[in-house]
Amino acid sequence: MIRYALICEHEHDFEGWFGSSGDFDDQQARGLVECPACGSKAVRKQIMAPAISGTKRTAKTEGQPTRAMMLEAMGRLRQHVVDNFDDVGDTFAKEARAIHEGKSEVRGIYGQATPAEVKGLVEDGVPVAPMPPEPPKKTELN
């Protein structure tokens, strides 16, 4: 495996793992590499220093930029769902099944479902995904 530091046209930094250096080029050519923050497919490799053991980098600071980027992306995704999908509350499982079976208008929905309801939907082939959590308040971040 090889890890590349990547950056998109909007200057979002992230990393990607590939089986070989040629895998990145192949996946990028097929439009499979995209920025997790904005979805841009205009992604390029950044200049990287080789990983050398014994550096003074600490675990405390190592994951912070990635964590912040992921929290931001999840917050934007959640807000997009809230702004553009119908909140069906605790009738989510019933409404998702009705849409899947063609008994209700096709549209994006969100709401609440019990673990048993979600399991039943997944087993029946109804496409569902968990809603990203609300981003932590600035006062709750380390």
C-alpha positions as semicolon CSV with decimal commas, in nm:
position;residue;x (nm);y (nm);z (nm)
1;M;0,000;0,000;0,000
2;I;0,109;0,354;-0,071
3;R;-0,028;0,668;0,093
4;Y;-0,053;0,993;-0,098
5;A;-0,121;1,338;0,040
6;L;-0,384;1,478;-0,196
7;I;-0,539;1,819;-0,255
8;C;-0,840;1,927;-0,458
9;E;-0,891;2,238;-0,670
10;H;-1,052;2,407;-0,365
11;E;-0,737;2,345;-0,157
12;H;-0,891;2,075;0,068
13;D;-0,609;1,851;0,195
14;F;-0,672;1,480;0,245
15;E;-0,494;1,149;0,198
16;G;-0,559;0,840;-0,007
17;W;-0,427;0,485;0,011
18;F;-0,357;0,293;-0,309
19;G;-0,223;-0,053;-0,393
20;S;0,052;0,098;-0,610
21;S;0,153;0,428;-0,765
22;G;-0,017;0,322;-1,089
23;D;-0,347;0,262;-0,903
24;F;-0,379;0,633;-0,824
25;D;-0,324;0,729;-1,188
26;D;-0,572;0,466;-1,309
27;Q;-0,842;0,561;-1,057
28;Q;-0,797;0,932;-1,122
29;A;-0,825;0,879;-1,499
30;R;-1,153;0,691;-1,445
31;G;-1,290;0,973;-1,223
32;L;-1,290;0,760;-0,907
33;V;-1,078;0,989;-0,690
34;E;-1,268;1,277;-0,534
35;C;-1,236;1,517;-0,244
36;P;-1,427;1,396;0,064
37;A;-1,500;1,756;0,166
38;C;-1,648;1,898;-0,156
39;G;-1,671;1,610;-0,405
40;S;-1,437;1,771;-0,657
41;K;-1,272;1,525;-0,895
42;A;-0,994;1,775;-0,976
43;V;-0,750;1,611;-0,735
44;R;-0,372;1,605;-0,751
45;K;-0,088;1,463;-0,544
46;Q;0,092;1,695;-0,307
47;I;0,464;1,696;-0,247
48;M;0,531;1,466;0,047
49;A;0,829;1,405;0,265
50;P;0,900;1,035;0,313
51;A;0,776;0,885;0,639
52;I;1,076;0,845;0,868
53;S;1,049;0,679;1,206
54;G;1,173;0,873;1,504
55;T;1,026;1,209;1,408
56;K;0,892;1,428;1,687
57;R;0,539;1,436;1,549
58;T;0,293;1,358;1,826
59;A;-0,028;1,160;1,804
60;K;-0,215;1,458;1,950
61;T;-0,158;1,682;1,647
62;E;-0,129;1,416;1,377
63;G;-0,502;1,354;1,321
64;Q;-0,637;1,704;1,392
65;P;-0,656;1,844;1,034
66;T;-0,822;1,526;0,907
67;R;-1,067;1,522;1,199
68;A;-1,161;1,886;1,146
69;M;-1,210;1,829;0,774
70;M;-1,431;1,524;0,836
71;L;-1,641;1,709;1,095
72;E;-1,688;1,995;0,849
73;A;-1,785;1,758;0,566
74;M;-2,031;1,567;0,786
75;G;-2,185;1,893;0,905
76;R;-2,234;2,011;0,546
77;L;-2,386;1,677;0,446
78;R;-2,624;1,686;0,742
79;Q;-2,729;2,043;0,661
80;H;-2,790;1,949;0,297
81;V;-3,024;1,669;0,409
82;V;-3,210;1,899;0,651
83;D;-3,246;2,170;0,385
84;N;-3,351;1,946;0,095
85;F;-3,518;1,631;0,231
86;D;-3,854;1,580;0,405
87;D;-3,843;1,511;0,779
88;V;-4,089;1,226;0,833
89;G;-4,006;1,184;1,201
90;D;-4,068;0,845;1,357
91;T;-4,255;0,720;1,048
92;F;-3,926;0,691;0,859
93;A;-3,930;0,311;0,822
94;K;-4,291;0,307;0,701
95;E;-4,235;0,591;0,452
96;A;-3,901;0,454;0,323
97;R;-4,068;0,120;0,256
98;A;-4,364;0,289;0,082
99;I;-4,129;0,487;-0,145
100;H;-3,928;0,172;-0,222
101;E;-4,246;-0,019;-0,313
102;G;-4,381;0,265;-0,531
103;K;-4,672;0,340;-0,297
104;S;-4,548;0,689;-0,208
105;E;-4,392;0,979;-0,397
106;V;-4,021;0,933;-0,468
107;R;-3,828;1,192;-0,267
108;G;-3,547;1,223;-0,018
109;I;-3,655;1,170;0,341
110;Y;-3,500;1,154;0,686
111;G;-3,627;1,072;1,030
112;Q;-3,594;0,824;1,313
113;A;-3,612;0,444;1,308
114;T;-3,541;0,175;1,563
115;P;-3,248;-0,062;1,506
116;A;-3,499;-0,341;1,432
117;E;-3,676;-0,124;1,171
118;V;-3,345;-0,037;1,004
119;K;-3,242;-0,403;0,999
120;G;-3,573;-0,496;0,833
121;L;-3,533;-0,223;0,570
122;V;-3,178;-0,333;0,486
123;E;-3,279;-0,701;0,467
124;D;-3,559;-0,605;0,225
125;G;-3,322;-0,406;0,001
126;V;-3,455;-0,062;0,094
127;P;-3,162;0,183;0,060
128;V;-3,101;0,362;0,391
129;A;-2,804;0,535;0,551
130;P;-2,746;0,687;0,893
131;M;-2,769;1,062;0,922
132;P;-2,433;1,221;1,012
133;P;-2,432;1,337;1,374
134;E;-2,471;1,702;1,454
135;P;-2,130;1,868;1,457
136;P;-1,995;1,939;1,805
137;K;-2,022;2,294;1,928
138;K;-1,696;2,488;1,920
139;T;-1,690;2,480;2,302
140;E;-1,699;2,097;2,298
141;L;-1,391;2,056;2,076
142;N;-1,049;1,984;2,229
